[in-house]
Amino acid sequence: MAWRALGSHICELGESPFWQASENRLYWVDIAGRAALRADAATGATERWSLPAEPGCMAPARTAGKPDGWVLALRSGIYRARTWGGELVRIATLPYDPAHERANDGKCDPLGRFWVGTRDERPGGNAAGMYCIDARGNPAKAQKMWDGAGTLNGLAWSPEPDTLYSADTPTHRIEVRDWSAAGNRLGPPRTLHQFPLKPAHWQPGETGYGGRPDGAAVDMEGNYWCAMYEGGRVLQLSPGGEVLQEIATPAACPTMVCLGGPERRTLLVTTARHGRPAVELERTPLAGCVLVLQAPVAVPGLAVNSFEEAAWTGGSDA
């Protein structure tokens, strides 16, 4: 299938894309580049916002029910910003050691709570956890939902919503949990799909490895779309875990998918180039770009959820 790049900006490690329909814009972050970005879908014009630390993810925010900036998860905590490029006000700190753990994949649930999974950067580390930040009352409160992972990714909810999806990337496993939205209670994890692990002596560019599950999105029929890092592909899985569709990407390391555009049928994929071999980057010049699939997908995606805040408790506009 044919792809194009959205604009000309190249990220080191693009992640966390979401579609803002009211602006006809895509938002995303560059983790290694320490930046948030947004691009006009019609022109590709891109604005870059430099950040003081690595951002794992971001989401639109609302105060007292009205659109009001963004919420961002940085290595140093959870922050709110009312204006693009403006003042960052920390509203919560997650209970991990930022010397070897950072915020990673995340998004908001349908009730407006911000979920953030972390990454344990130590070799073989498994201290990563999933946190839920609730600011519908004051002050914002962070709750650990589970831990014991290496790198938490692939967060998404079913359309109902009564199911939560996530992936522990190093184990190559996508998990699913029953979820009670009102009480924010989770059932035990079940395996949605287990992918083969990377062969011990596999090298980039070789065959024999299909990648590991990274960021994801869910469409209106409950299908789970997943970027396969180092696999050069995006998969569509059924709610039961069956592979329905495989789409090759012109970058070896797709990181997260988003279904956007006017009808939410445009597949957009962030990608990475950070730490990749020079020969791979020569072969995949679109690595680091946001990829846009030229043909629309059959089933629309779900609209982005916003972070709900009862009242603004931060500093002044910047």
BAFI-3210 file (N, C-alpha, C; in Angstrom, 3 decimals, decimal comma, padded with zeros to 6 digits):
// residues 318
n [1|2|3|4|5|6|7|8|9|10|11|12|13|14|15|16|17|18|19|20|21|22|23|24|25|26|27|28|29|30|31|32|33|34|35|36|37|38|39|40|41|42|43|44|45|46|47|48|49|50|51|52|53|54|55|56|57|58|59|60|61|62|63|64|65|66|67|68|69|70|71|72|73|74|75|76|77|78|79|80|81|82|83|84|85|86|87|88|89|90|91|92|93|94|95|96|97|98|99|100|101|102|103|104|105|106|107|108|109|110|111|112|113|114|115|116|117|118|119|120|121|122|123|124|125|126|127|128|129|130|131|132|133|134|135|136|137|138|139|140|141|142|143|144|145|146|147|148|149|150|151|152|153|154|155|156|157|158|159|160|161|162|163|164|165|166|167|168|169|170|171|172|173|174|175|176|177|178|179|180|181|182|183|184|185|186|187|188|189|190|191|192|193|194|195|196|197|198|199|200|201|202|203|204|205|206|207|208|209|210|211|212|213|214|215|216|217|218|219|220|221|222|223|224|225|226|227|228|229|230|231|232|233|234|235|236|237|238|239|240|241|242|243|244|245|246|247|248|249|250|251|252|253|254|255|256|257|258|259|260|261|262|263|264|265|266|267|268|269|270|271|272|273|274|275|276|277|278|279|280|281|282|283|284|285|286|287|288|289|290|291|292|293|294|295|296|297|298|299|300|301|302|303|304|305|306|307|308|309|310|311|312|313|314|315|316|317|318]
n.u [000,838|000,349|002,169|002,646|004,568|003,625|004,003|007,387|008,903|011,238|011,421|013,267|012,265|009,264|006,000|002,814|000,542|-002,380|-005,581|-007,002|-009,999|-011,439|-009,552|-008,387|-005,916|-002,947|-001,500|001,538|004,400|007,978|010,006|012,832|013,764|012,773|010,297|007,075|004,721|002,722|000,692|-000,739|-003,220|-003,941|-001,953|000,451|002,084|004,125|004,400|006,760|007,366|009,618|010,636|011,372|012,176|012,117|009,138|006,615|003,987|000,989|-002,135|-005,285|-006,919|-009,523|-011,166|-013,508|-015,317|-014,763|-012,689|-009,217|-006,237|-003,541|-002,495|000,510|002,832|005,854|009,282|009,744|007,271|003,647|002,143|000,352|-000,636|-001,809|-001,559|-000,125|003,235|003,456|003,499|004,422|002,799|003,231|001,161|001,081|003,198|004,757|005,335|008,177|011,678|013,236|015,758|016,137|013,745|010,976|008,152|005,993|004,029|000,625|-002,775|-006,056|-008,869|-012,394|-013,758|-012,196|-009,811|-006,263|-004,126|-000,981|001,664|004,835|008,421|010,952|014,227|016,492|018,597|016,764|015,016|012,026|010,262|008,393|005,274|001,660|-000,182|-002,877|-004,194|-006,268|-008,106|-010,571|-011,550|-010,154|-007,012|-005,229|-004,994|-002,863|-002,943|-001,591|-002,095|-001,200|001,906|005,258|006,225|008,205|008,296|005,611|003,033|000,778|-001,782|-005,304|-008,906|-011,932|-014,827|-017,166|-017,395|-015,711|-013,466|-009,961|-006,933|-003,463|000,129|003,091|005,971|008,689|008,139|006,663|003,921|000,432|-002,048|-005,298|-007,872|-010,795|-012,800|-014,159|-015,653|-016,805|-016,112|-013,446|-012,140|-010,198|-010,095|-008,333|-005,343|-005,488|-004,163|-004,178|-002,785|000,147|003,302|006,061|009,272|012,207|014,673|017,760|020,202|019,446|019,656|019,094|017,388|017,531|015,578|012,986|012,003|009,233|008,810|007,813|005,051|003,992|002,747|-000,857|-004,278|-007,878|-010,603|-014,019|-015,370|-014,179|-011,743|-008,222|-005,553|-002,148|001,199|004,158|007,146|010,365|009,436|008,442|005,738|002,135|-000,464|-003,831|-005,908|-008,509|-011,197|-010,882|-008,251|-007,305|-005,318|-006,280|-005,452|-002,483|-000,224|002,424|005,025|006,926|009,071|011,232|010,690|007,857|005,950|003,503|-000,010|-002,678|-006,027|-007,297|-008,253|-010,980|-013,115|-012,142|-010,792|-008,314|-005,183|-002,602|000,789|003,315|006,919|010,302|013,791|015,866|018,858|019,026|020,567|022,888|022,754|020,164|018,689|019,430|018,133|015,499|014,289|012,114|011,992|011,304|009,499|006,002|003,814|001,405|-001,235|-002,304|-004,743|-008,048|-008,957|-011,268|-012,930|-013,918|-011,925|-011,909|-012,922|-010,634|-010,081|-010,448|-008,548|-010,047|-010,588|-011,507|-011,238|-009,057|-005,924|-003,399|-000,621|-000,363|-001,348|001,012]
n.v [-001,197|002,346|004,953|008,191|010,937|012,969|016,252|017,542|017,108|015,336|012,975|011,780|009,759|009,211|009,292|008,623|009,670|011,666|012,499|015,613|016,585|019,006|020,870|019,895|018,632|016,731|015,590|014,801|013,282|013,614|011,520|011,024|013,350|015,276|016,835|018,221|017,962|019,306|019,062|020,493|018,929|019,405|021,012|020,123|021,688|022,114|022,475|022,793|022,101|022,615|020,684|020,304|017,794|014,249|013,480|011,118|010,779|012,522|014,341|015,831|018,352|019,277|021,776|022,042|021,040|022,381|022,825|023,038|023,307|020,984|017,796|016,408|013,752|013,685|012,648|013,616|013,937|014,570|016,973|020,044|022,211|025,268|026,732|026,409|025,672|027,013|027,736|025,035|023,208|021,274|018,656|016,220|013,666|010,707|007,618|006,650|006,028|008,452|008,214|005,793|005,105|006,049|008,007|006,561|005,163|006,340|007,491|009,031|007,758|006,964|008,409|010,518|010,261|010,211|007,845|006,401|004,507|003,166|002,942|000,720|001,348|-000,118|-002,876|-005,750|-005,017|-004,952|-003,193|-001,446|000,323|000,787|003,726|005,736|008,889|011,057|013,926|014,949|015,757|017,952|017,854|016,598|013,051|010,255|006,876|003,651|001,105|-001,408|-003,308|-004,586|-004,896|-004,546|-002,600|-000,660|-000,458|000,169|000,923|000,959|001,201|-000,695|-000,110|-000,169|001,154|-001,627|-003,043|-003,197|-002,752|-003,597|-003,677|-005,464|-004,675|-005,890|-008,590|-009,324|-009,516|-008,971|-007,873|-008,260|-006,913|-007,128|-004,289|-002,009|000,935|003,060|002,427|002,081|-000,421|-003,350|-006,514|-009,699|-010,089|-011,277|-013,098|-011,561|-011,728|-013,484|-012,870|-014,272|-014,315|-012,206|-013,657|-014,943|-014,181|-012,422|-009,768|-006,311|-005,837|-008,425|-011,374|-013,295|-012,284|-010,729|-008,425|-006,488|-005,731|-002,381|000,893|001,498|001,464|001,465|000,487|001,321|-001,050|-002,531|-003,649|-004,125|-002,115|-002,297|-001,170|-002,667|-002,783|-002,783|-004,614|-003,539|-003,143|-002,818|-004,178|-005,379|-006,586|-008,810|-008,523|-010,893|-011,531|-012,493|-012,171|-009,886|-008,237|-007,194|-004,613|-003,419|-001,147|001,759|002,081|000,663|000,671|001,249|003,021|003,810|003,820|005,747|006,538|008,827|011,881|013,302|011,432|009,692|007,548|007,486|006,099|006,815|006,822|006,941|006,934|005,656|006,595|006,755|005,500|003,561|001,399|002,708|001,672|000,708|003,097|004,352|002,742|003,170|005,970|007,403|006,924|008,059|009,934|010,969|008,683|008,411|006,553|006,157|005,125|004,919|003,228|000,537|000,648|003,155|004,887|005,392|008,420|010,768|010,789|013,247|014,759|015,297|017,989|019,360|022,032|024,740|024,693|025,569|027,675|030,982|032,004|031,472]
n.w [000,000|-000,558|000,965|002,496|003,820|006,586|006,369|006,751|008,961|010,952|013,432|016,298|017,986|017,489|018,946|020,607|018,992|018,366|017,049|016,495|015,836|015,707|014,994|012,734|012,952|013,661|016,624|018,344|020,043|020,422|021,852|022,409|021,253|022,900|022,661|021,816|019,171|016,487|013,586|010,701|008,916|006,276|005,072|006,090|007,593|010,385|013,890|016,465|019,842|022,245|025,039|028,587|029,411|028,580|026,880|027,452|026,598|025,529|025,826|024,842|026,887|029,206|031,083|033,567|031,724|029,324|026,421|027,084|026,645|027,239|028,606|029,763|030,013|031,409|032,001|034,549|035,759|035,793|033,798|033,191|030,556|029,350|027,031|023,764|023,784|026,133|029,713|031,802|034,230|036,984|038,022|039,211|040,583|039,690|041,427|040,950|040,254|038,524|037,502|036,302|035,152|033,137|031,910|029,477|027,018|026,753|027,376|027,558|029,386|028,694|030,672|031,302|032,730|032,960|031,738|032,216|031,129|032,108|031,414|032,226|032,226|032,747|031,840|031,239|033,237|035,262|036,517|035,588|035,537|035,385|035,553|036,775|036,447|038,036|037,815|038,250|040,602|043,077|044,815|041,828|041,608|041,655|040,810|041,141|038,865|038,003|038,050|037,357|034,774|031,724|029,573|029,179|026,840|024,043|025,020|025,175|024,784|024,537|022,380|023,984|026,812|028,060|028,271|028,585|026,869|026,643|026,196|026,987|025,887|025,775|026,353|024,193|024,201|024,007|026,154|027,670|029,661|031,671|032,390|034,657|034,226|035,820|038,515|038,105|038,063|037,502|035,858|036,018|033,962|030,581|027,813|024,744|022,342|021,644|020,487|018,632|020,193|019,724|017,704|018,980|017,695|015,779|013,389|012,506|009,436|008,605|007,774|009,425|011,787|013,209|014,653|017,616|019,815|019,941|020,218|020,052|018,730|018,759|016,703|015,630|015,577|017,447|016,820|017,174|016,508|015,886|016,160|015,036|016,291|014,934|013,177|010,877|010,162|010,476|012,357|012,260|014,643|015,605|018,078|019,400|019,091|016,664|013,727|011,431|009,380|007,747|007,307|005,562|006,466|005,421|007,124|009,459|012,134|013,230|015,667|016,924|016,298|014,837|014,174|012,154|010,497|008,490|008,654|010,453|009,322|008,321|008,408|010,510|011,405|013,783|013,844|014,397|014,528|016,179|017,411|015,444|012,965|010,544|007,936|007,829|008,034|005,691|003,899|004,586|004,297|005,327|007,982|011,225|010,424|010,407|009,174|006,589|005,503|002,213|001,213|002,559|005,615|006,333|008,604|010,864|013,349|016,965|018,608|020,090|023,602|026,185|028,850|031,891|033,988|037,076|037,894|037,032|038,516|038,322|037,268|035,798|032,448|029,767]
ca.u [000,000|001,113|002,279|003,337|004,912|002,893|004,993|008,779|009,630|011,740|011,621|014,128|011,408|007,887|005,063|001,614|-000,255|-003,841|-006,224|-007,889|-010,881|-011,858|-008,460|-007,843|-004,504|-002,405|-000,542|002,364|005,607|009,272|010,542|014,270|013,978|012,223|009,440|005,709|004,537|001,394|000,773|-001,971|-003,375|-004,091|-000,720|001,627|002,837|004,350|004,906|007,510|007,424|010,703|010,248|012,546|012,506|011,474|007,703|006,157|002,702|000,205|-003,540|-006,018|-007,476|-010,696|-011,387|-014,937|-016,051|-014,417|-011,316|-008,283|-004,842|-003,088|-001,813|001,706|003,602|007,292|010,048|009,707|005,931|002,492|002,061|-000,700|-000,310|-003,023|-001,267|000,928|004,526|003,345|003,974|004,115|002,519|003,165|-000,021|001,272|004,480|004,570|006,286|009,272|012,968|013,460|017,108|016,116|012,385|010,347|006,826|005,997|002,742|-000,526|-003,895|-007,154|-010,005|-013,621|-014,240|-011,317|-008,615|-005,057|-003,384|000,395|002,531|006,230|009,445|012,119|015,331|017,569|018,559|015,985|014,221|010,584|009,602|007,458|003,903|000,601|-000,737|-004,083|-004,227|-007,656|-008,167|-011,966|-011,637|-008,864|-006,029|-005,122|-004,492|-002,290|-003,133|-000,926|-003,077|-000,437|003,323|005,908|006,443|009,434|007,900|004,164|002,646|-000,439|-002,974|-006,513|-010,152|-012,948|-015,853|-018,310|-016,092|-015,647|-012,243|-008,724|-005,833|-002,109|001,193|004,418|006,725|009,784|007,634|005,976|002,566|-000,682|-002,955|-006,626|-008,472|-012,122|-012,664|-015,348|-015,305|-017,206|-015,303|-012,055|-011,645|-009,689|-010,015|-006,983|-004,935|-005,530|-003,364|-004,896|-001,925|001,549|004,148|007,358|010,343|013,268|015,740|018,930|021,271|018,843|020,180|018,208|017,485|017,382|014,243|012,832|011,490|008,099|008,678|007,154|003,929|004,241|001,526|-002,046|-005,561|-009,018|-011,607|-015,392|-015,836|-013,420|-010,490|-007,042|-004,507|-000,908|002,479|005,118|008,479|011,379|008,777|008,088|004,353|001,016|-001,429|-005,189|-006,346|-009,910|-011,336|-010,453|-006,819|-006,952|-004,756|-007,194|-004,810|-001,091|000,137|003,846|005,338|008,238|010,000|011,380|010,255|006,649|005,838|002,120|-000,974|-003,809|-007,016|-007,744|-008,859|-012,368|-013,999|-011,314|-010,454|-006,946|-004,212|-001,393|001,728|004,594|008,035|011,534|015,096|016,850|019,626|018,932|021,793|022,957|022,312|018,697|018,176|019,622|017,127|014,164|014,440|010,961|012,086|011,206|008,364|004,656|003,389|-000,024|-001,654|-003,052|-006,100|-008,724|-009,288|-012,702|-013,685|-013,393|-011,395|-012,624|-012,479|-009,706|-010,648|-009,751|-008,300|-011,062|-010,120|-012,631|-010,952|-007,639|-005,239|-002,011|-000,166|-000,989|-001,033|002,350]
ca.v [000,000|003,575|005,825|009,463|011,560|014,170|017,301|017,156|016,995|014,003|012,773|010,708|008,685|009,684|008,485|009,222|010,515|011,709|013,348|016,636|016,850|020,409|021,662|019,189|018,504|015,597|015,884|013,667|013,686|013,021|011,218|011,291|014,739|016,140|017,828|017,932|018,471|019,246|019,332|020,722|017,789|019,843|021,580|019,479|022,652|021,495|023,310|022,008|022,687|022,008|020,356|020,194|016,384|013,363|013,259|009,800|010,873|013,719|014,232|017,091|018,510|020,118|022,268|022,272|020,655|023,168|022,577|023,887|022,898|019,596|017,143|015,748|012,926|013,783|011,816|014,210|014,021|014,863|018,422|020,684|023,434|025,873|027,272|025,695|026,253|027,829|027,269|023,681|023,165|019,876|018,362|014,938|012,982|009,265|007,073|005,849|006,702|008,907|007,895|004,592|004,835|007,243|007,864|006,019|005,204|006,680|008,252|009,208|006,843|007,672|009,268|011,670|010,013|010,063|006,633|006,478|003,369|003,581|002,056|000,469|001,447|-001,028|-004,128|-006,797|-004,486|-005,208|-002,361|-000,520|000,220|001,572|004,676|006,458|010,206|011,530|015,319|015,390|016,472|018,583|017,911|015,395|011,892|009,202|005,529|002,585|000,088|-002,652|-003,135|-005,833|-004,965|-003,953|-001,378|-000,719|000,151|-000,375|001,186|001,279|000,689|-001,149|000,915|-000,257|000,506|-002,539|-003,821|-002,422|-003,449|-003,075|-004,588|-005,382|-004,838|-006,870|-009,969|-009,524|-009,983|-008,039|-008,363|-007,675|-006,991|-006,564|-002,992|-001,306|002,338|003,914|002,107|001,946|-001,720|-004,211|-007,945|-010,235|-010,022|-012,438|-012,866|-011,370|-012,305|-013,650|-012,919|-014,924|-013,447|-011,953|-014,672|-014,495|-013,576|-011,647|-008,432|-005,495|-006,079|-009,853|-011,939|-014,211|-011,620|-009,881|-007,253|-006,593|-004,786|-001,052|001,660|000,920|002,157|000,568|001,062|001,316|-002,440|-003,174|-004,232|-003,534|-001,815|-002,288|-000,980|-003,725|-002,181|-003,607|-005,534|-002,842|-003,442|-002,552|-005,272|-005,216|-007,798|-008,857|-008,507|-012,183|-011,695|-013,015|-011,182|-009,644|-007,498|-006,786|-003,553|-003,111|000,277|002,101|002,325|-000,601|000,798|002,001|003,075|003,897|004,110|006,626|006,604|010,207|012,386|013,756|010,319|008,829|006,354|007,653|005,465|007,602|006,006|007,536|006,009|005,973|006,426|006,858|004,298|002,568|001,295|003,612|000,985|000,663|004,441|004,601|001,955|003,631|007,414|007,972|006,631|009,270|010,727|010,460|008,065|008,505|005,590|006,894|004,588|004,869|001,914|000,269|000,936|004,353|004,780|006,076|009,785|010,910|011,201|014,365|014,784|016,132|018,649|020,058|023,459|025,005|024,960|025,854|029,053|031,865|031,738|031,883]
ca.w [000,000|-000,699|002,121|002,356|005,097|006,963|006,533|006,522|010,223|011,265|014,861|016,751|018,485|017,476|019,742|021,177|018,098|018,487|016,055|017,035|014,704|015,667|014,433|011,578|013,263|014,390|017,690|018,761|020,771|020,087|023,184|022,457|020,853|023,953|022,019|021,378|017,811|015,889|012,150|009,957|008,016|004,895|004,529|006,657|008,393|011,685|014,981|017,435|021,179|023,011|026,406|029,454|029,657|027,610|027,029|027,042|025,920|025,812|025,452|025,016|028,222|029,387|032,438|033,786|030,524|028,147|025,964|027,820|026,553|027,148|029,720|029,249|030,945|031,218|032,932|035,878|036,335|034,951|033,676|032,409|029,835|028,793|025,712|023,050|024,087|027,325|031,006|032,245|035,662|037,429|038,827|039,903|040,434|039,776|042,411|040,416|040,244|037,146|037,046|035,461|034,687|032,586|031,327|028,129|026,324|027,571|026,817|028,506|029,281|028,322|031,749|031,439|033,530|032,140|032,060|031,751|031,375|032,174|030,880|033,057|031,279|033,108|031,078|031,872|034,345|035,185|037,518|034,949|036,010|034,759|036,502|036,369|037,080|038,064|038,259|038,237|041,865|043,344|043,718|041,009|042,333|040,810|041,358|040,401|038,482|038,083|037,751|037,002|033,329|031,227|028,872|028,941|025,576|023,446|025,822|024,411|025,341|023,591|022,185|024,889|026,983|029,196|028,093|028,463|026,202|026,843|025,765|027,593|024,641|025,795|026,363|022,908|024,544|024,170|027,190|027,737|030,991|031,876|033,047|035,117|034,054|036,935|039,685|037,667|038,534|036,442|036,060|035,775|032,558|029,696|026,611|023,487|021,301|021,990|019,304|018,853|020,655|018,761|017,711|019,745|016,895|014,687|013,160|011,668|008,002|008,334|007,873|010,547|012,989|012,834|015,497|018,916|019,862|020,501|020,440|019,428|018,716|018,553|015,809|016,138|015,675|018,512|016,348|017,809|015,535|016,648|015,472|015,357|016,303|014,251|012,255|009,649|009,796|011,372|012,346|012,779|015,323|016,014|019,539|019,922|018,919|015,340|012,817|010,324|008,304|007,947|006,376|005,648|006,567|004,851|008,221|010,181|013,525|013,567|017,119|017,397|015,247|015,130|013,104|012,151|009,283|008,625|009,029|011,308|008,562|007,839|009,285|010,717|012,186|014,157|013,625|015,116|013,907|017,264|017,685|014,387|012,160|009,394|006,718|007,877|007,765|004,258|003,191|004,986|004,529|006,033|009,415|012,015|009,943|010,588|007,924|006,304|004,482|001,203|001,088|003,854|006,154|006,211|009,827|011,534|014,700|018,033|018,852|021,210|024,887|026,816|030,288|032,523|035,203|037,688|037,858|036,837|039,773|038,011|037,191|034,826|031,047|029,346]
c.u [000,874|001,036|002,885|003,673|004,022|003,912|006,391|009,551|010,015|012,033|012,706|013,292|009,989|006,976|003,800|000,818|-001,739|-004,380|-007,181|-008,775|-011,248|-010,804|-007,928|-006,339|-004,197|-001,407|000,273|003,575|006,822|009,967|012,016|014,597|013,426|011,347|008,024|005,541|003,067|001,514|-000,616|-002,102|-003,438|-002,767|000,544|002,472|002,908|004,929|005,562|007,627|008,503|010,284|011,493|012,982|011,766|009,978|007,347|004,909|002,034|-001,217|-004,190|-006,652|-008,682|-010,768|-012,857|-015,733|-015,695|-012,970|-010,335|-006,885|-004,621|-002,564|-000,659|002,360|005,064|007,990|009,870|008,311|004,863|002,259|000,828|-000,145|-001,589|-002,804|-000,121|002,259|004,555|003,877|003,510|003,954|002,373|001,969|000,102|002,685|004,248|005,669|007,318|010,544|013,270|014,875|017,113|014,700|011,785|008,941|006,951|004,600|001,601|-001,593|-004,986|-008,253|-011,271|-014,195|-013,273|-010,139|-007,443|-004,274|-002,000|001,135|003,975|007,148|010,583|013,318|016,515|017,467|017,818|015,109|012,736|009,815|008,587|006,038|002,945|-000,061|-001,961|-004,147|-005,623|-007,673|-009,596|-012,365|-010,277|-008,310|-006,045|-004,503|-004,004|-002,425|-002,374|-001,934|-002,460|001,023|003,908|006,161|007,791|009,187|006,418|003,793|001,228|-001,717|-004,150|-007,723|-011,086|-014,030|-016,928|-018,380|-016,099|-014,387|-011,060|-007,644|-004,506|-001,118|002,419|005,386|007,849|009,313|006,884|004,519|001,583|-001,668|-004,291|-007,174|-009,909|-011,967|-014,021|-015,031|-015,605|-016,338|-013,832|-011,422|-011,278|-009,771|-008,601|-006,635|-005,101|-004,698|-004,267|-004,104|-000,493|002,354|005,451|008,411|011,405|014,309|017,031|019,954|020,723|019,451|019,211|018,470|017,357|015,909|014,154|012,369|010,406|007,892|007,932|006,111|004,277|002,884|000,364|-003,238|-006,649|-010,017|-013,018|-016,001|-015,044|-012,152|-009,305|-005,954|-003,195|000,302|003,460|006,534|009,529|010,753|008,377|006,667|003,392|000,041|-002,788|-005,615|-007,826|-009,999|-010,943|-008,977|-006,383|-006,395|-005,671|-006,498|-003,383|-000,732|001,613|004,053|006,715|009,227|010,052|010,771|009,037|006,420|004,407|001,217|-002,064|-004,736|-007,653|-008,346|-010,329|-013,346|-013,302|-011,018|-009,066|-005,992|-002,945|-000,493|002,975|005,690|009,280|012,755|016,202|017,539|019,595|020,219|021,739|022,451|020,798|018,107|018,371|018,547|015,711|014,212|013,264|010,969|012,141|010,064|007,046|004,184|001,871|-000,353|-002,589|-004,500|-006,767|-008,960|-010,798|-013,507|-013,103|-012,837|-012,278|-012,072|-011,558|-010,476|-009,799|-009,574|-009,280|-010,547|-011,273|-012,452|-009,457|-007,000|-003,781|-001,706|-000,897|-000,624|000,374|002,324]
c.v [001,249|004,417|007,158|009,976|012,770|015,262|016,763|016,966|015,540|013,933|011,736|009,502|009,223|008,725|009,292|010,111|010,506|012,756|014,314|017,132|018,323|021,307|021,085|019,010|017,155|016,125|014,626|014,190|013,008|012,783|011,595|012,727|015,748|017,247|017,288|018,584|018,431|019,682|019,524|019,628|018,206|020,291|020,865|020,414|022,169|022,504|022,409|022,778|021,951|021,836|020,130|018,763|015,534|013,224|011,834|009,872|012,186|013,495|015,598|017,136|019,444|020,548|022,640|022,050|021,412|022,889|023,562|023,287|021,408|019,102|016,349|014,943|013,023|012,841|012,306|014,357|014,304|016,369|018,850|021,933|023,965|026,389|026,497|026,408|027,048|027,150|025,848|023,684|021,704|019,677|017,041|014,432|011,491|008,654|006,116|006,690|007,145|008,666|006,678|004,214|006,140|006,936|007,380|006,190|005,595|007,433|008,329|008,180|007,638|008,572|010,407|011,502|009,712|008,847|006,729|005,201|003,829|002,552|001,947|000,386|000,551|-002,305|-005,212|-006,327|-004,744|-004,440|-001,402|-000,768|001,041|002,420|005,363|007,753|010,777|012,948|015,845|016,011|017,093|018,103|016,632|014,267|010,841|007,858|004,528|001,470|-001,308|-002,332|-004,478|-006,012|-004,346|-002,616|-001,494|000,136|-000,298|-000,137|001,577|000,674|000,263|-000,079|000,939|000,798|-000,379|-003,400|-002,879|-003,309|-002,799|-004,114|-004,372|-005,710|-005,869|-008,328|-010,318|-009,967|-008,808|-008,657|-007,629|-007,907|-006,493|-005,292|-002,431|000,179|003,170|003,681|001,997|000,673|-002,585|-005,674|-008,423|-010,201|-011,365|-012,098|-012,723|-011,992|-012,339|-013,788|-013,649|-013,907|-013,266|-013,067|-014,105|-013,746|-012,782|-010,255|-007,639|-005,712|-007,534|-010,256|-012,789|-013,572|-010,628|-008,669|-007,531|-005,486|-003,501|-000,353|001,191|001,864|001,115|001,246|000,834|-000,074|-003,214|-003,863|-003,427|-003,378|-001,595|-002,077|-002,038|-003,187|-003,199|-004,616|-004,883|-003,097|-002,973|-003,698|-004,798|-006,563|-007,699|-008,767|-009,822|-012,465|-012,255|-011,887|-011,068|-009,037|-007,152|-005,768|-003,216|-001,599|000,557|002,578|001,051|-000,550|001,707|001,923|003,139|004,299|005,034|006,581|007,988|010,601|012,715|012,664|009,332|007,493|006,468|007,049|006,310|006,841|006,814|006,473|006,514|005,794|006,425|005,512|003,243|002,539|002,188|002,946|000,881|002,022|004,825|003,908|002,471|005,119|008,063|007,632|007,936|010,174|010,161|009,951|008,145|007,504|006,293|006,422|004,539|003,433|001,764|000,743|002,161|004,042|005,492|007,489|009,825|011,341|012,315|014,133|015,765|016,660|019,477|021,564|023,652|025,393|025,335|027,331|029,827|031,432|032,197|032,251]
c.w [000,000|000,571|001,694|003,753|005,333|007,264|006,309|007,816|010,493|012,758|015,109|017,183|018,602|018,234|020,026|020,226|018,483|017,522|016,736|015,901|014,583|015,031|013,123|011,723|013,889|015,411|017,965|019,525|020,157|021,425|023,274|022,086|021,830|023,370|021,859|020,009|017,425|014,437|011,574|008,904|006,557|004,296|004,987|007,502|009,839|012,671|016,022|018,744|021,973|024,463|027,263|029,754|028,638|027,889|026,611|026,196|026,279|025,337|025,575|026,400|028,194|030,854|032,578|032,498|029,262|027,734|026,588|027,798|026,554|028,491|029,123|030,360|030,563|032,193|034,371|036,473|035,298|034,975|032,879|031,745|029,212|027,380|025,094|023,270|025,373|028,578|031,291|033,761|036,082|038,346|039,570|039,632|040,599|040,643|041,810|040,452|038,818|036,642|036,142|034,995|034,179|032,103|029,889|027,533|027,262|026,797|027,867|028,279|028,993|029,413|032,069|032,353|032,594|032,624|031,430|032,136|031,358|031,521|031,876|032,123|031,624|032,287|031,852|033,015|034,162|036,260|036,917|035,438|035,163|035,832|035,907|037,156|036,919|038,626|038,232|039,573|042,105|044,676|042,890|041,831|041,348|041,516|040,502|040,138|038,453|037,783|037,343|035,522|032,970|030,559|028,548|027,740|025,220|024,205|024,931|025,122|024,220|023,453|023,269|025,995|028,219|029,175|027,916|027,846|026,581|026,336|026,641|026,466|024,729|025,782|025,080|023,111|024,637|025,144|027,126|029,140|030,937|032,698|033,410|035,120|035,294|038,165|039,401|038,220|037,338|036,838|035,811|034,293|031,851|028,460|025,402|022,351|021,813|020,702|019,620|019,289|019,572|018,832|018,296|018,901|015,709|014,614|012,293|010,192|007,627|008,391|009,146|011,840|012,578|013,704|016,791|019,052|020,595|020,672|019,589|019,452|018,457|017,630|016,356|016,206|016,722|018,072|016,884|016,758|016,280|015,746|015,952|015,178|015,834|013,299|010,949|009,205|010,887|011,233|012,843|013,353|015,659|017,532|020,195|019,718|017,581|014,473|011,596|009,119|008,717|006,885|006,589|005,676|005,976|005,912|009,036|011,569|013,670|015,075|017,642|016,256|015,769|013,931|013,154|010,823|009,493|009,074|009,959|010,632|007,928|008,859|009,309|011,687|012,500|014,031|014,364|014,227|014,951|017,495|016,599|013,545|010,925|008,121|006,670|007,515|006,301|003,438|003,456|005,314|005,249|007,520|010,199|011,598|010,475|009,229|007,794|005,206|003,507|001,062|002,455|004,311|006,177|007,410|010,516|012,912|015,700|018,199|020,068|022,461|025,485|028,310|030,917|033,854|035,766|037,609|037,685|038,150|039,559|037,972|036,115|033,415|030,733|027,876]
res [m|a|w|r|a|l|g|s|h|i|c|e|l|g|e|s|p|f|w|q|a|s|e|n|r|l|y|w|v|d|i|a|g|r|a|a|l|r|a|d|a|a|t|g|a|t|e|r|w|s|l|p|a|e|p|g|c|m|a|p|a|r|t|a|g|k|p|d|g|w|v|l|a|l|r|s|g|i|y|r|a|r|t|w|g|g|e|l|v|r|i|a|t|l|p|y|d|p|a|h|e|r|a|n|d|g|k|c|d|p|l|g|r|f|w|v|g|t|r|d|e|r|p|g|g|n|a|a|g|m|y|c|i|d|a|r|g|n|p|a|k|a|q|k|m|w|d|g|a|g|t|l|n|g|l|a|w|s|p|e|p|d|t|l|y|s|a|d|t|p|t|h|r|i|e|v|r|d|w|s|a|a|g|n|r|l|g|p|p|r|t|l|h|q|f|p|l|k|p|a|h|w|q|p|g|e|t|g|y|g|g|r|p|d|g|a|a|v|d|m|e|g|n|y|w|c|a|m|y|e|g|g|r|v|l|q|l|s|p|g|g|e|v|l|q|e|i|a|t|p|a|a|c|p|t|m|v|c|l|g|g|p|e|r|r|t|l|l|v|t|t|a|r|h|g|r|p|a|v|e|l|e|r|t|p|l|a|g|c|v|l|v|l|q|a|p|v|a|v|p|g|l|a|v|n|s|f|e|e|a|a|w|t|g|g|s|d|a]
***
